[in-house]
Amino acid sequence: MLVEEENRVPSIEYRDMFTVSVETHFRASHQLVLQDGSKERVHYHNWSVTADVSSKKLNSSGVVMDFHRLKAAVDNIVAELDNTALHRTDYFRRNNPSAENVAKYIYEKLEPKLPKGVKLRSIRVVEGPARRRPAGSRLPVAACSAKFAPAEGR
């Protein structure tokens, strides 16, 4: 017997449906250790950080979580990094201070601060230029971005 297509109920697995993001900034220098063991010169960036959190349902206020609470948590973590030489901090002495590792560091600090039922989807970090391109310069404004998002089974 054939099953008519119009009688089928689509099987949709809903993932986290509601997402809220916050963005903040900090300024810090870093010195990367390259693959050959040499080190880059120390240089600084204006860093941008975006945190994405989500939930399958909204709380009693009709939001994923209190936006101000999320922003404050991210700002507090970033404040630890602001105006520092990342490569001289304990964490980044053990982990190369790359954008990828900065994103992971922020993720690991933020995740335990979230309310039950709210999942930290990702942290995106952008190493922005330390200053704008000088007038008349042909040099491109460089930026690097990295994102840390754990595997789904975590």
Buried (B, 14 or more C-beta within 10 A) or exposed (E): EEEEEEEEEEEEEEEBEBEBBBEBEBBBBBBBEEEEEEEEEEEBBBBBBBBBBBBEEEBEEEEBBBEEEBBBBBBEBBEEBEEBBBBEBEBBEEBBBBBBBBBBBBBBBBBEBBEEEBBBBBBBBBBBBEEEEEEEEEEEEEEEBBBBBBEEEE
